[in-house]
Structure formats: structure tokens, C-alpha cells
Amino acid sequence: MILQYHMIRGNEFPPLRANPSDAGLDLRWVPSEAAETTLAVRPGESVLIPTGSLVSLISGSFLLELV
């Protein structure tokens, strides 16, 4: 499957598979401001995490959101 993505913040880490057999892609957190150095997510908490990436989903596929 060909994945289409666009980096919106000059992120040097594009979405990729850590191993060829992986079903999903790894995304990295990209701080929206230079002052941000840490990100904390508490148990049971839902947060939006900026990745600096726009990813196109192919018809018939799905996006898994871990909650």
C-alpha cells in the first residue's frame, strides 16, 4: 500500500514502520513551540498530540485511535 503524507512543520521524522512486518506507522511528537520540551499524558486522559504530519487514508482503510 502506498501512503500519502505531507509534513506541515518541517518535521525531520516522517511516518515510518520500525520493522517491515509492522502493520502501522510510527509518528513522533513535534512541539508546536520551541519552548515545549515535555509532554505528559496521565492515565485515562485524552489529548491531541501534534505530529506535524497530514496523512491520507485510503478508502476502505481505518484509523485506529488509542484511548
N, C-alpha and C positions, 0 to 999 in steps of 0.2 A: 504494500500500500504506500502511495506517495503522500506525504504530509506537507501541507502548505502552511507556512507560518511567516510572520513579519515581526521583526524586532523593533519596538517603538521607542526604546530609550538607549539605543546603542549598547545593549547587553552583549557582553562578550561570551556568554554561555547560552547558546541556542538549545532548544529542547532536543534531547537525545536519549537513546537507550544505553544503559550502562553495560548491558550484555546483548548480543544479537538475538537471544531467545526471549528477551523481555517483551511482554505484551504491551506495556505502557512506556511513556516517556518521562524522563526526569526534568523538572523545572526548578530553577533556582530563584530565590528571593532577590529582588532588585530594589534597594531602597529608593524611594521617590525623592528624598532629600539627602544631601551629603551628611547632614547631622545625624541621620538614623544609623545606628550601628548594631542595635539588637532588636529582636522581635520575640515577644513572649506570647505563647498561646496556652492558656490554662485548660485543665481537663474539663471537658463538656462545653467549652467556649467555641463559638464560630466566628471566624474572622476572614476578611478578604485580604489575600496576600498578593501584592503586586509582583508580577514576574517579568514585566517589560516585554511580554510576548502576546501576539494575537495568533490564534490557531484556528484554522478552518477545519470543521468537521464534515466528513463525507456523509452523504445521505445513506441512512441505514446503520450508521455507527452511533455511539453514545458517549457521553462524557460522564465519568464517574466522579462524584463529589464525596469525599470522605468527611463524615460528620462525627 
